[in-house]
Each structure stands twice: as structure tokens, then as C-alpha cells.
Amino acid sequence: MPVAVDVGGTFTDIIFMDEKGNLQYYKLSTTPKNPEIGVYQGIKKIGINTSEIIHATTIATNSLLGQVNLDLPKIALLTTKGFRDIIEIGRQNRPELYNPYFEKPRVIVPREYRYEINERVDANGNIIIPLDKEEAESKIKEIDNNATSIAVSFLHSYLNPSHEKIVKDIASKYFKYISISSEIASEPREYERTSTTVINALLMPIVSRYLESLENLLQEFGRPRLYIMSSSGGLIDSKEASYRPVQIIESGPTAGVVGILTMSKFLGIKNAISFDMGGTTAKAGSIINGEIEITSEYEVGGKTHYGRVVKGSGYPVRFPFVDLVEVSAGGGTIIWKDDAGALRIGPLSAGADPGPMSYNKGGDKPTLTDASLVLGKINDRLLSGDMVLRKDLAIKGLKELGDEEVISTNALKLANLEMSRAIRLVTVERGLDPSEFTLFAFGGAGPQFALDIAEELSIREVVVPPAPGLFSAMGMLFADKKFEARKSYPTDLFRDYETLEKELITKLGKVDYFIRYADVRYEGQGWELTIQVSDPSRIKQDFENKHLSVYGFKLDKPIEVVTIRVFAIILSAKPKIPDPPSTLNPKNSYRKVKFEDWINVPVYIRESLPLGFHIEGPAIIEEYSSTTVVKPGWTADIGKMGSIFLRCAKCGK
């Protein structure tokens, strides 16, 4: 089996299956400035040679958010004459209508690095003005000393890419990093397509250099093949990730949802909510009828408002993404008071370095981890005793804000409200009732908060999967390889889908199966809904069913298929997680934990719990990577694969 490595904001997680079929894992602090160093150190620590490494990385996201110590590369943009400023004009919408001080996101390509080429293709793909090759080469030579990477986005190139391909051939004599829109985002809407191409051009040097550096370090372990988790929920090879890095912007969070999809299928659960709370953020996604929700557009580098992306505050990227909502609530989220004296949490995080005050690494502001420690919900020794927390430092920080118990209790309540809001965004605001879903809680902090959130949303069943603190890494072990192709304005759905599939077979060789999607709208509508296509003849019916589910109505109008896309799936070997033996002897101790009052509760070691073991709350279940809090009125049962099934005994049926 391959080794899976997930680099998060706080910890780098490594997980693999040994020759006996047992899961082995290791957790170490992330090295934010050079994350590949942490990956190398972790793999060296576990001392294993492997033929394949699967990797989830935040390098793309952090670059766009300015969180890494990198000088962003200078890029140049070649556009059709008259469209030089499309990347700056955008949609001219005002994301914050009543904010007179709103500032648009920084323009990635300054005007002096945007060049016009005298060429034109019409809306039917016909060439009106042929490309002047000499002019194009002259402009590219002019750019040569001023930029590292080139983005090319010509009008209507999604219908006729010939001019972009010619420019790419010319530019390849002068530049290593070239992105053309017909290969990156072959779709209509010139602003979104240009933005996607520009973001790709920006990320190409950063991601390519990172992956090259990582692969060089990994040579020590037998030259393993490197695969990267993509934002669409599949694995792509390092070459594809280097060429189209827009695919890996949400690499890490996606892995957990893929793992929950596989787990829910194993357990026979059709509707699931993925809740991943780590050290920096909390992420939520939904699985409906055994399928992950996919969106075709994402906005990066922008602002969020209570989990919602503020449209127009960042840079749109037209690429398939697992539909996720993220909020600033993690173990490292800082607790503070505003000028009016109101208690607040986030959005700032203490991260991995210096981390919470109790880490004793120089952190000077209390965090949610410090609050949980003070209330007894986590132990002062984590990671099997490798990590010792200083409760006295946590108390010291919290006392600066008031009584440490009151501040801790209220801060955790605020966090629960923030995370419940994220789950509502992927359920209630999509016309779904969260009480009809099973909540899967993972991440280092997820199982601590899961039952409070479940009660807030009237969810009656919560599942904590194996190794929850490393579950995003485990999710990659369940992921298949997944490559995408697309076509806009198809003329014959059956034939065009088959053509895309043949292109992918030519590129990849063996393909196990294909998944088809379509972006569809009613004629006259401005935006589309993405639907999965099982039968092209049923597209209208499937679209109208989704339109009714999302918006509450449907229209008596013809539909329009704007873009079709195909994912080629190459199956990977999946680990088989065994059930725990029924002969284990449970180990437990006791400590006081603050719920409504302080209660002396049993503290169980998860690794010692046998299959079928039953626990009546209140209780604590500790393990290497996380802590599960079983509230009063809830029960816990050890089930298949060692999963903890938490059920609300006080809720009724």
C-alpha cells in the first residue's frame, strides 16, 4: 500500500498499512515555510521505503493567501486586442454593498504586464482576424525579461483554440511556464476563464518547484511515484499537478470527504455530513445518496462571511471542486475580546508555531485547545505522551480575559455555533434537513465538539472513524486516480461524451470507468447547475429535479447544456480496515470534566475497546490522534472497523 501524507496548517500526518494489514501512523508539527521538509522528516522517521506516496498539500492555497514566505512570481497576460483589462474589470459587482471602504482584490497581473494581440475568433469559432505570428513573437520577446510565467486567454478560444496553441508554441522557446485558457479552463465567460488561467500561471512555478524539491528529497526512499490529491476528489500525478495546479487548491480538505464517502458506503449510510476540525479551520461537506456534491466554480484568496465566500472578493477559478464550506474554528483558533468587551473567537489562529499557549512554544494568546484543556475535555498528554500540554499556561492566558472556566465554556459555545453554521450551509441552505444525516466527525478536534454540534442541529447519530486525527491522510488511501476533460456547447451529447472519453484513454492508457457531468441551465438563465449524467437522454429531467431541490421550483422552458465534462477513474487498491478483536480488555481511568457541572467521568483508551463495547455517557475516549467527548444523554458503541457510533439516548426516535 502507498504512504499517505497530509500537510495541514498545524500538523503533518502520515499513515500507511504495514505488511500485516495494520494501520500505522505518525504525526509531527508542520514546517510552514518549507512544508516538504516536514514531509521528508516524517517519512524518514517511520523508516519505510515505498513505491508510491500520496500527498495532500496547502501550498497552492497558502500562496494565494500570502501565508508562505515566497515572492510570488511575476506573470504576463496575452489577450485579444481590446480585452487587456478584462482581468481587472471583472464583473463590476460590489461584494459588500454597504461598505464604502471595500477594496477589490489585488490585481495579480499589473497593467504593464498585460499585452494585446491583434487576433479575433467569433462566437461560433470562426476566425475573423488571423493571428500575426511575428507580432506575437515580438510581444513575447518583450516579456522575456519581465516575467516568469505567461497566461494566454483569447476571446472564444474554448470553441477554436488554434491561436492560443500557436502562441504557446512560440512562447515555449522563451518560457518554461505557459498556461493557455483552452487547456486550463475551456469554457465560456471570458473573465472567469482568464482568471483561472492567470491563477494557474501564477501557481505553476510555485507548485512545480515545490513538487520537484519534494521528489528530490523522496529519492532517498526508493524513488516513489508521487500523486497529489485534487480538489475534485481524485488523485493526479505530479506532472499533471505541475501543469494544472488549479486542480490542487483545496487538496487537503477534499481528502477527508473522500474517506467519509468510502466509510459511509462500507457502513451502509447514504446521507452523511463530513465534519473535519483540525488545528486551524473546520470544514464541512455533504454526501447525498452515496455521492459527493461537486461544484464547478470556486473563489480563492477572497473573504468569507460566516462560512460563505463573499463573491467578488477573490479570484474565480472554473474547475471542479468538492463542495466544501470552511470556517475559522480549529484547535488553534485564538480567543479574544473586542473593544466593546465582547468575547470573540478567530479568525486568527496560533497555527503550529508558536501554537496554543499550553504548547509552551511561545504562544501568548489563549486558544480553543487551551479552553478544552482547562475544562478537562482533553488530557495534558497527547500523541501517546509525546506531547505535553501546560495547563498552567492555558489558565494564565484565559485569566487575562476573565474567569478561566467561564471564558473557556463560552468560547467553546461560540465555536459550536460557528461550526454549526458551516454545516447548515451544506445542508439547510441546499434544501436538506441535517437531522436526516449521519455526522462523521474527524480531525484532531472534531470528535471533541461533534455532539454539541449534533444537538444544535438535531442530529441523532455521530460516527467517529478510525484514526480521526489523521483521517484526511487515510482518505487518500481510499481515493482513486481521477483525470478530467471538458467541452463547451456540445452539439451531440452522446458523441461528444464518447470523444472526451477516447481522448482520456489515449492520454492515460487503461481507464476503469468514467463519470460524466454537465453544467446545465434554462435558456436565458445566467448561471448553471452541475449535474451528474448517467444517461444523456435524461439530462433535462435530472436538471429539473436538481433545480427543484435547490431553488424550490422549475420552469416550463427549454434547457441549455453549456459545458460537459468527463472524469476518467483509475481504481486504486483500498486498505481493508479490520474490526477490533472482541477479546480486548477495556482500559480506563477517571478525571473531572466540566459539562454543565464538574463530573468525575471514565476515560477509556480507544485502542483497548473490543468490538461491540457499549459506553453510557458522560465519558471520554482517548486515542493517539484525537479525543472523543461522550456527553451525558449519549451512548457510544464500538462497531465495524473500530468506528465509534454515538447515539442520542435522550432525543427519542
BARORO-479166 format. One record per residue: x, y, z of N, C-alpha, C, CB in turn. Coordinates in steps of 0.2 Angstrom, whole numbers, plus 5000, padded with zeros to 4 digits. Glycine has a CB too. Layout:
BEGIN
XYZXYZXYZXYZ;...
//
This chain:
BEGIN
500449945000500050005000500450065000499550005006;500250124997500650184997500650215004500350234992;501050265005501150305011500750375009501850325013;500250395014499850455013500150505017499150435014;500250565015500450625019500050685018501250635017;499750705023499350765023499650825027498650755026;499850875023500150935027499550985028500650965022;499450995035498951045037499251105040498551015042;498851155042499151215045499551205051498551265046;499351155055499651145062500151075062499151135067;499851025059500150955059500250925052499850905064;500750895051500850845045500750775048501650855042;500250745044500050675046500250625041499250675046;500550575043500750515039500450455041501550505039;500150415036499850355038499950305032499050365038;500050245034500150185029499950125032500850185027;499850065028499750005031500349955030499149975027;500449925036501049885036500949815033501349875043;501449775033501349705029500849665032502049675029;500749675039500249635042499549665041500349625050;499449715038498749745037498549795042498249685036;499049815047498849855052499049935050499249845058;498549975052498750045050499250075055498050085051;499750105052500250145056500250215054500950105054;500350255059500350325058500850365062499650355059;500950425060501450465063501150545062502150455061;501250585067501050655067501650695069500450665072;501750745066502350795068502050865066502950775065;502450915069502250985068502451005060502551035073;501951045057502151065050502651115050501451095047;503051115045503551165044503351215039504251135042;502951265041502651315036503051345031502251365040;503651365032504051395027504251345022504651435030;504451285024504651235019504251175021505451225019;503651165018503251105020503551035018502551115018;503951045013504250975010504750955015504550985003;505050995019505550975024505150925030505851035028;504550955032504150915036503950845034503550955039;503750845027503650785024504250735024503350795017;504750755022505350715022505550695029505950755019;505550735034505750715041505250665043505750775045;504550665042504150625044504250555041503450645043;504350555034504450485031505050455033504450495023;505550495035506250465037506150435044506750525037;505750475048505550445055505250385055505150495059;504750365051504450305051504850255047503750305047;505350275044505850225041505550175036506150185047;505250195031504950145026505150165019504250145027;505250125015505350135008504650115004505950095005;504450155000503850134996503850154989503250175000;503450124985503450134978502950194976503250074974;502550214981502050274979501950314986501450234977;501950374985501750424990501150464988502350464992;500650474992500050514990500050574995499350474991;499950634992500150694996499550744995500750724993;499350775001498850825001499250885003498250815005;499250945000499651005001499251065001500251004996;499451115005499151185005499551235002498951205013;500051214998500551254995500151304991501051224992;499751284987499351324982498951374986498951284977;498551354990498051394994498451454998497651354999;499051425002499451475006499751525001499951435010;499951504995500251554991499751614989500551524985;499151594988498651644986498451684992498051614983;498551654998498351695004498951735007498051655009;499551725004500051765006500351735013499951835007;500251665014500451635020501151605020499951585023;501451595014502051565014502551625012502051515009;503151615014503751655013504051655006504251655019;503551675002503851664995503651734991503451604991;504151754987504051804982503651774976504751844980;503051804976502551774970502951794964501851804971;502951744959503251754953502851814949503251694949;503251844945502851894940502651854934503351954938;502051874932501751844926501451894921501151794928;501451874915501251914910500551884907501751934904;500151924904499551904901499451924894498951924905;499351884889499251894882498451894881499651854878;498151944879497451944877497251964870497051984882;496651954868496451984862496452064862495751954860;496552094857496552164857495952194859496752194849;495952234863495352264866495152234873494752264861;495452184875495252144881495752144886495052074879;496252194886496852194890496652204897497252254888;496052234899495852254906495352204909495652324906;495152154905494652114907494752084914494452054902;495452064916495552034922495552084928496352014922;495552154926495452204931494752224932495952264930;494352234926493652254927493252204930493452264919;493352134929492952084932492252084930493052084939;491852074935491152084934490852144936490752024938;491252194939491052254942490452254947490752294936;490452194950489952184956490252214962489752114957;489852234967490052264973489952204979489752324975;490452174981490352114986490052144992490952074987;490252194995490052225001489652294999490652235006;489052284998488652344995488652405000487952324995;488652395006488652455011489252475014488052445016;489852445011490452465014490852505009490852395015;490852575011491152625007491952615006490952695009;492152575010492952565010493152505007493152575017;492652465004492852405001493352414996492252364998;493852364996494452364991494352304987495052374994;494452304980494452244976495152214978494352264969;495152144976495752104977496252134973495652034976;496852124975497452154972497552124965498152144976;497652164960497652134953498352094952497652194948;498252034950498851984950499252004944498551914949;499052034939499452054933499352124932499252014927;499852164934499852234933499752254926500452274936;499452314925499352334918499952334913498952404918;500452354916501052354911501352284909501652384915;501052234912501252164910500652124907501352124917;500152164904499652144900499752164893498952164903;499752114888499852134881499352114877500552094879;499152154872498652144867498952114861498252204866;498552064858498752034852498252044847498951954853;498352064841497852084836497652014833498152134830;497151984835496851924833496051924835497151864835;495651884832494951884834494651814831494551944831;494251784836493851724834493151744836494051664837;492651734832491951754834491651704838491551764827;490951714840490651674845490451604842490051704847;490551594836490451524833491151484831490051534826;491651514833492351484832492651504826492251414833;492351544822492651564815493151624816492151594811;493751614813494251664813494051724809494951634810;494051784812493951844809494551884807493451894813;495051884812495651914811496151864812495751984815;496551844807497051794809497651814813497451774802;497951774817498451794821499151814818498651734826;499451864819500051884817500651854821500151964816;500951804818501451764822502051814824501651704818;502251854819502851904820502651954826502951944814;502051974826501852024831501851984838501152054830;501551924838501551884844502251874847501151814843;502751854842503451834845503751904847503851804839;503651954844503852024846503652034853503752074841;503052024855502752044861503051994866501952034861;503151934865503351884869504151894871503351814866;504551914866505251934867505251994872505551954860;504752044871504752104875504652084883504152154873;504252024884504052004890504651964893503451954890;505051934889505551894891505951904898506051884886;506151964899506551984905506152014910507052034903;505452014909505052044914504551994918504652094911;504551934916504051894919504351824919503351894915;504051784924504251714925503851664921504351694932;503151684921502651644918502151684914502251604924;501851644909501451684904500751644904501751674897;500251694904499551664903499251694897499051694909;498951654893498651674887497951654887499051634881;497551704885496751704885496451744880496451714892;496351714874496051744869495251734869496351724862;494951784866494151784865493951714862493951844862;493451684864493151624862493651564860492751644855;494151564863494651514862494451444864495351524866;493851434868493551374870493251344864493051384876;493051384859492751354853493351344848492251404850;493851384847494351374842495051394846494251424836;495351344848496051364852496651374847496151304857;496551374841497151374836497651434838496951374829;497351494839497851544840498251544847497451614840;497851514852498251504858498751454857497751484864;498651404854499151344853499751374849498851284849;499651414844500151444840500651484845499951484834;500251524849500651574854501051524859500151624857;500751474861501051434866501751404863500651374868;501651384856502251354853502851404852502051334846;502651474851503151524851503451534857502851584848;502951544862503251564869503651504872502651574874;503551444870503951394873504751394871503751324870;504851434867505551454865505951494870505651484858;505451534874505751584879505551574886505451654877;505051534887504751524894504651454895504051564895;504751434902504651364904503851354906505051344910;503651414909502951404912502451444908502951434919;501951414904501551444900500851404901501751434892;500351454902499651424903499151454898499351444910;498851414894498351444889497651424891498551414882;497151464890496551454893496151394890496151514892;496251384884495951324881496151254883496051324873;496751254887496951194890496851194898497651184889;496751254901496651254908495951264910497051324911;495551304906494851314908494451324901494751374913;494351274897494051284891493251294891494151224886;493051354894492351364895492251434893492151354902;491551454892491351524891491451564897490651534888;491351634896491451684901492151704901491151664908;492351754898493051774897493351794903493151834892;493051824908493351844914493551784918492851894918;493051744920493151684924493751644921492551644925;493751634914494251594910494851624911494051584903;494951684910495551724911495851724918495451794908;495351734923495651724930495851654931495051744934;495551604929495851534930496451524927495351484928;496551554921497251544918497751584921497151564910;497651644923498051684927498351654933497851754928;497851624937497951594944498451534942497351574947;498251494937498651434935499351454934498351394929;499451514930500151534928500451554934500051594923;500151584939500451614945500751554949499951654949;500351494949500451444953500951394950499851404955;501051394944501451344940502151344943501451364933;502551404943503251404946503251384953503551474945;502751404957502751384964502651314966502251424968;502151284963501951214964502551174960501251194961;502751184954503251144951503851144955503351174944;504151204957504751204961504651164968504951274963;504051164971503951134977503951054976503251154980;503551034971503550964969504250934967503050944964;504650974963505250954961505750944968505551004956;505650994972506050994978505850934982505951054982;505250914983504950864987505250794983504250864987;505150794977505350724973506050714974505150734966;506450764974507250764975507350734982507550824974;506950754987507050734994506850664995506650774999;506350644991506050574992506450524988505350574989;506950544984507350494981507750444986507850524977;507850474992508150434997507750374999508250475003;507050374997506650314999506450274994506050345003;506850274989506750224983506350254977506350164986;506450314976506150354970505450334970506550334964;505050344975504250334974503950374969503950334981;503450354966502950394962502550434967502450354957;502450504964502150554969501450564965502550614970;500950564969500250584967499950634972499750514967;499650684969499350734973498550734973499550804970;498250744979497550744980497350814976497350744987;496850804972496550854968495950884972496350844961;495750944970495150974973494450934971495051044971;494450894966493850864963493750794967493950854956;494250774971494150714975494550654972493450694975;495050664968495450604965496150624965495250594958;496550574963497250584963497550604956497650524966;497950644956498350664949499050654950498150734947;499450634945500150634946500450704946500450594940;501150704948501450764950501550804943502150754953;501550774938501650804931501050844930501850754925;500450814931499850844930499750904935499250794930;499950894941499850944946500251004945500050914953;500850994942501351044940501051084934502051024938;500751054929500451084923499851124925500451034918;499351094929498751124930498651134938498151084927;499051174941499051174949498351204951499551214951;497951234947497251254950496851194952496851294944;497051134950496751074952496851054960496951014948;497351084963497551064970497451114975498251034970;497051164973496951224978496651204984496551284975;496151154984495851134990496051054991495051134990;496651044990496950974990496850944997497650974989;497050975003496950935009496250925012497250975014;495850975012495150965014494750915010494751035014;494850905004494550865000494650785002494750874992;495250775004495450705006494950675011496150705008;494750715016494350695021493650675019494350745027;493350715014492750695012492750635008492450755007;493250625004493350565000493350505005493950564996;493750505010493750455015493050445018494250475021;492750495020492050485023491550455018491750555025;491650465011491250435006491350365006491350464999;491950335007492150265007491850235013492850255006;491950265019491750245025490950235025491950285031;490650285023489950285023489650225019489650355021;489950215013489750155009489850095013490150155002;490450085016490550025020490050015025491250025023;489850065028489350065034488650065032489450115039;488550075025487850075023487450135024487450015025;487850195025487550255026487450295020487950295032;486850315017486850355011486950435012486150345008;486650455017486750535018487250545024486050565019;487750585022488250595028488450665027488850545027;488650695033489050755033489750745036488650805038;490150775032490850765034491050835038491350765027;491350815044491550875048492250865050491050885054;492650905048493350905049493650965053493750895042;493750955059494051015063494750995065493651025069;495251035062495951025064496151085068496351025057;496851105067497151155072496951225069497851145072;496851235063496751305060496051315058497151305054;495651265055495051285052494551225053495051305045;493951235052493451175052493151175045492951185058;493051115042492751105036492151065036493251085030;491651075032491051035031490851025024490451065035;490650965023490450945016489850895017491050915012;489450885011488950835012488950785006488250875011;488750725008488650665004487950645004489150605006;487650644998486950634997486850574992486650704994;486450534995486350464991486950434988485850484985;487450434993488150404991488550444986487950334988;488450504985488850544980489050614984488450564974;489650624982489950694984489650744980490750694984;489550804983489250864980489850894976488850914984;489850914970490350944966490151014964490550904960;490551064964490451124961490951144956490351184966;490751184951491151194945491551264946490851194939;491451304951491751364952491951374959491351424949;492551404960492751414967493051484967493251364969;493051524972493451584973493951584978492951644974;494551594976495151594980495451664982495751544977;495751664988496051724990495651774992496551744985;494951764993494451814995494251805002493851804991;493751845004493451845011492951795011493251915012;492851775018492251735019491851775025492451665022;491151765025490751795029490351735032490251855026;490451725039490151665042490151605038489451685044;490751585035490751525031490551535023490351475033;490251585022490051605015490651635011489351645014;490851615005491351655001490951724999491551614995;491251775000491051844998491151844990491351905002;490751834986490851834979491151904977490151824975;491651904973491951964970492551984974491452014970;492651954980493151974985493851944983492951964992;493851884979494451844977494451834970494351784981;494751784968494951764961494551704959495651754960;494051704954493651654952494151594949493051674948;493951534950494351484947493751434944494851444952;493751424938493251374935493651304934493051404928;493551264939493751194939493351154944494551194941;493251094943492851054948493151054955492750984945;492751064960492951064967492451024971493051134970;492650984976492150954980491851014984492550904985;491151014985490851074988490951074995490051074986;491351114998491551125005491451195007492251105006;491251195014491251265017491751255023490551275020;492151315024492651315029492551375033493351325025;492651365040492651425044493251425049491951415049;493351485051494051495055493851465063494251565055;493851405063493751375070494151315070492951365072;494751315074495151255075495451255082495751255069;495751205083496051205090496551265091496451135091;496851285086497251345087496951415087497851345082;496251415086495951475085495951515091495151465083;496151585090496351625096495651655099496751685094;495651655106495051685110495251755112494951635116;494851805111495051875112494351915114495451905106;494451975116493952015117493952085112493852035124;493452105110493452165105493452225110492852165100;493452285106493452345110492852355115493452405105;492252325113491752335117491752285123491052325113;492252245124492252195129491952125127492052225135;491652115121491352055120491852005118490852065114;491651935120492151885119492051865111491951825123;492651855108492651835101493151775100492851895097;493051735095493551685093493751695086493251615094;494351685084494551695077494451765074494251645073;494651765068494851715063495551695064494751735056;495951735068496651725068496851655072497051785072;497351625070497551555073498251565075497351495068;498351525081499051525083499451475079499051495090;499151435075499451385070499951335073499851425065;500451315070500851265073501451295076501151225067;501651355075502151395078502051465078502851385073;501851485085502051455091501551415094502151515096;500851415091500351365093500051395100500651295095;499551355102499251375109499751385114498751325111;499451425119499951445125500151375128499551485130;499751325129499851265133500451225129499251225134;500551245123501151205119501751225122501051225112;501851285125502451305128502951325123502751255134;502751345117503251365112503251435110503051325105;503051475115503051555114502351585113503551565109;501851545112501151575111500951615117500651515109;500651675115500551725121499751735121500951785120;499351705117498651715117498251645117498451745110;497751645122497351585123496951565117496951585129;496951495116496551465110496051415113497051435106;495651385108495151335110495451275113494751315103;496051255110496451205114496551215121497051185110;496751275123496851295129496251295133497151365130;495651315130495051305134494851235135494451345130;494851195130494751125131495151095137494851085125;495751115137496251085142496051105149496951105141;495851165150495651195156494951155159495551265156;494551145154493851115156493951035156493351125151;494551005156494650935156494450895150494250915162;494250925145494050885139494550855135493650935135;495150875136495750845133496250835139496050885127;496750785138497250775143497850815142497450695142;498250825147498850865146499450825143499050895153;499250765141499750725137499450705131500050665141;499650725125499450705118499950665114499250765114;499650635109500150595105500450535109500550635101;500050505113500350445117500950475122500650395112;500850535124501350565129501850595126501550505133;501950595119502550635116502450705116502550615108;501850735117501750805118501350815124501250825112;501750865128501450885135501250955135502050875140;500650965137500251025137500351055144499551025135;500451125144500551155151499851195153501151215150;499551165157498851185159498951255163498551135164;499451265166499551325170499651385165500251325174;499951375159500051425154499351445151500551405149;498951395150498251405147497851445152497951335146;497851425158497551465164497751535164497551435171;498351545163498651615164498451655158499451615163;498351625152498151665146497351685147498251635140;497051635149496251645149496051685155495951575150;496451695160496351735166496351805164496851725172;496751825159496851895156496151915153497451895151;495751865151495151885148494551885153494951845143;494651855159494151845164494251775168493451845161;493751755171493751695175493851635169493051675178;494351595171494551545165494051495164495251515168;493651475169493151425167492551455163492851395173;492351515165491851555161492051565154491651615165;492651595153492951615147492951545142493651645147;493251495145493351435141492651405139493651385146;492151405144491451375142491151415137491051375148;491151485137490851525132491251525125490851595135;491851525126492251515119492051455116493051515121;492051395119491851335116491151335113491851275120;490651375116489951385114490051425107489551415119;490451475107490451515101490751475095490951575102;491251435097491551395092490951345089492151355094;490551315094490051265091489551305087489651245097;489351365088488951405084489251415077488751475087;489851435077490251445071490251385066490951475072;490351325069490451265066489751235064490851215070;489251255068488551235066488351275060488051245072;488551335060488351375054488651345047488551445055;489251325048489551295042489151235039490251275043;488951195044488551135042487851155039488451085048;487551205042486951225039487051245032486651285043;487651275030487751305024487751245019488451335023;487951185021488051125016487351085017488651085017;486951105021486351065022485651105021486251025028;485551145026484951185026484851235020484851225033;485451265019485451315013485451285006486051365014;485451215006485451175000484751135000486051134999;484351155004483651125005483651055008483451114998;484151045012484250975015484150985023484950945014;483850935026483750935033484350895037483050895035;484750925041485350895044485150835048485750945047;484550845051484350785056484250725052483650805059;484250725046484150655042484850635040483750675036;485350665042486050645040486450615046486450705037;486950575045487450555050488050595050487650475049;488250625055488850665056489450625057488750725061;489950635052490550595053491050655056490850565046;491350645061491750695065492450665065491550715072;492950705062493650695062494050755062493850645056;494750745061495150795063495350795070494850865061;495950825072496150825079495650845084496850855080;495250895082494750925087494050905086494850995087;493950875080493250865078492850825083493250825071;493050765085492650725090492550755097493050665091;492950805098492850845105492150885104493450895106;492050915098491550965098490850935094491751025094;490950875092490450845087489750835091490650775085;489750815097489050805100488650875102489150765106;489050925103488750995104488451015098489251045107;488851005092488551025086487950985084489151025080;488050925085487450875083486850895087487650805085;486850915093486250935097486051005094486450945104;486451045092486251115089485851105083486851155088;486051045079485751035073485150975073486251025067;485050955079484550895080484750835076483850915077;485450825075485750765073485750705078486450775069;485550645077485450595082486050545082484850565081;486450545076486950495076487650525073486750435071;488150515077488850535075489250475075489050595080;489750475070490250425069490850455069490050385062;491350425073492050445074492450395070492250455081;492750405064493050345061493750335064493150365053;494050275062494750265064495250315063494950195061;495650325068496250375067495950445065496750355062;495450475069495150535066495650595065494650555071;496150595070496650655069497050645063497050655075;497050595059497450585053496950565048498050535054;496350575048495850545044495950575037495150545046;496150635036496250665029496750625025496350735029;497250605029497850565026497550495024498450555031;497150465029496850405027496350405021496450375033;496050465021495550475015495950465008495250535015;496550485008496950475002497050405000497550515002;497150365005497250295004496650265000497350255010;496050295001495450264998495250294991494850285003;495650354989495550384983495750354977495850454984;495450364972495650334965495950394961495050304961;496350374956496650424952496050454947497250394948;496050514946495550544943495750604938495050574948;495650604932495850654927495250674923496350614922;495250744922494750774919494850804912494550834923;494250804908494250834901493550864900494350784895;493550924896492850954896492750984889492851004901;492151004887492051034881491451074882491850974875;491451134879490851184880490451184873491151254881;489851194875489251194869489351134865489351264865;489251074868489251014864488651014859489150954868;488750984853488250984848487850914848488550994841;488250864850487950794850488150764857488150754844;487750764862487950744868488250674868487450744873;487950624865488250554865488950554862487750504861;488950584856489650584853490150624856489550614845;489950684859490450724862490750694869490150794864;490350664872490550624878491050564876489950594882;490850534871491250474869491950504866490950434863;491950564863492550594861493050614867492450654856;492750644872493150654878493450594881492750694883;493050544881493250484884493850454880492750434885;493850454874494350424870494950464871494150424862;494950534871495550574872495850554879495250654873;495450544884495750524891496050454890495250524896;495750414887496050344886496750354882495650294882;496750394877497350404873497950434878497250454867;497750474882498250514887498450464892497850574890;497950424895498150384901498250314900497550394906;498050284895498050214893497450184897498750184896;497550134901497050094905496550144909497250044909;495950144908495450184912494950134915495150244908;494750134921494250084924493550104922494350074931;493450164923492750194921492750264921492250164926;492150294918492150364918491550394922492050384910;491550454924491050494927490850554923491150504935;490250564921490050614917489650674921489650594911;489850734919489450784922489250834917489950824927;488850884918488550934914488450994917488050904909;488551054915488351114918487751144913488951174918;487151144917486551154913486151214916486151084913;485851244911485351304914484751304909485751374914;484251344912483751354907483951414902483051384911;483651414896483851464891483651534894483551454885;484151574894484051644897484351654904483351654897;484451594907484751604914485551624913484751534918;485751654919486451674919486951624921486551744923;486751574925487251534928486951464928487351554935;487351414929487151344928487151304934487651314923;486851244934486951194939487351134937486251174942;487751104941488151054939487750984941488851054942;487650944936487350884937487750824935486650874934;487650764938488050704936487550674931488150654942;487850644925487450624920487550544919487750654913;487050514920487050434919486850424912486650404924;486350454910486050444903485950514900485450404903;486350534894486250594891485550614889486650604885;485150564888484450574886483950594892484150514883;484250594898483850614904484150674907483950554909;484550714904484850774906484350824909485350804901;483850834904483350884906482950864913482850894900;482750804913482450784919482850784925482150704918;483550764925483950764930484050844932484650734929;484150884927484250954929483650984933484450994923;483050974930482451004933482350974940481850984929;482550914942482450884948482950924953482650814948;483550934951484050974955483851044956484750964952;483651074950483351144951482851154956483151174944;482351104956481851104961482051094968481351044959;482551054969482851044975483251104978483350984975;483651134973484051194975483651254976484551204970;483151274971482851334971482051334973482851364964;481851264973481151264975480651264970480951314981;480851274964480351274958480751254952480151354957;480351244946480651234940480251264935480651154938;480451274929480151314923479951274917480651374921;479451294914479251264908479651304902478451274906;480351284902480751314897481251264894481151384900;481551274888482051234886482651244890482151244878;483051194890483751194894484251204889483851134898;484851224892485451234888486051204891485651304886;486451154888487051124891487551164889487051044888;487951194894488451244892489151204892488451294898;489251164897489851134897489751054899490451164901;490151014896490150944898490850924900489850894893;490850884905491550864907491550784909491750904914;492150754908492150684910492750674914492250644903;492650634919493250614924493350544922493050624931;494050524920494250454920494550434926494850454914;494250374929494450344935494850284934493750334939;495450284937495850234938495850204945496650244935;495650144946495550124953496150104956495150054953;496250124963496750114967496650054972497050174971;497150014974497049964979496850004986497649924980;496249974989496050004995496249965001495250014995;496450005007496549965013495949935016496950015018;496049875019495449845022495549855030495349775020;495149895033495249905040494949855044494949975042;495249815048494949765052494549785057495449715054;494049745060493649755066494149745072493049715066;494049785077494449765083494249705086494349825088;494749665089494549595092494049605098495249565095;493649555098493149555104493449535110492549515102;494049515110494349495116494749545120494849435115;494749605118495149665121494949675128495149725117;495349695132495149715139495149795140495649685144;494549825140494549895141494949925146493849925141;495349985145495750015150495450085151496450025147;495350105157495050165159495350195165494350165159;495350255166495450295172494950345173496150325172;495050395178494450445179494850515179494150425185;494450565177494650635178494050675178495150655173;494050735181493550785181493450825175493550825187;492850825172492750865166492150905167492550815160;492150965164491651015165491151005159491951085165;490550985161489950995156489551045159489550925156;488951035161488551085165488951105172487851075166;489151045175489451045181490151005180489051025187;490551005185491150965185490850895187491650985190;491050845183490850775184491550735183490350755179;491550685188492150635188491950575183492350605195;492250575177492050535171492550485170491850575165;492350425167492850375165493150395159492550305164;493850385158494250405152494450335149494850455154;494250315143494450255140495050265135493850225137;495450215134495950215129495550175123496550175131;495550215117495150185112495450115109495050235106;496050115109496450055106496249995110497150075106;496050005116495849945121495149925121496149965128;494749955117494049945117493849885112493650005115;493549835114493349775110492749795105493249715114;492649755100492049765096491449755100492049715090;490949795099490349795102490349825109490149725103;490849855112490849885118490449945119491649905120;490049945124489549995125489750045131488849965126;489650115130489850165135489250205136490450205133;489050225142488550265143488850335145488050245149;488650385142488950455144488750475150488850505138;489150525154489750555151490350515151489850625155;490750525146491450485146491850525141491250415144;492450505142493050525137493350465134493550575141;493450465127493850415124494450445121493350375118;495050425123495650455121496050405116496150475127;496350435111496750395107497350435105496350365101;497750405100498450435098498250505095498750395093;497850515091497750575087497150625089497750555080;496750605094496150645095495850615102495650635089;495350655104494950645110494150645108495150685115;493750595110493050595109492750615115492850535105;492350665115491950685121491250655121491950755122;491050605125490350575125489950615131490350505127;489450655128489150695133488650655137488750755129;488350685143487850655146487250645141487650695152;486850595142486250585137486450555131485950645136;487050535130487350505123487650435125487850545119;487650395120487950325121488450315116487450265121;488950275117489450255112489550185111490150295114;489550165105489650085104490250085099489050055101;490650035100491250015095490949965090491849985099;490949995084490749955078491249935073490149995075;490949925067491449905061492049945061491049895055;492649915059493249945058493449995064493149995052;493149975070493350015076493050085076494050015076;492550095072492150165072491750165078491750175066;491750225081491350245087490650275085491750295092;490150235086489450255085489150295091489050195082;489050355090488750395096488050415094489150465097;487650395099486950405098486550445103486550335097;486150485102485750525107485250485110485450585104;485350465117484950425120484350465123485250385126;484450535124483950575127483450605121484250625131;483650595115483250635110482650595108483750635104;482550535109481950495107482050475099481350535108;481550445096481550425089481450485085481150365088;
//
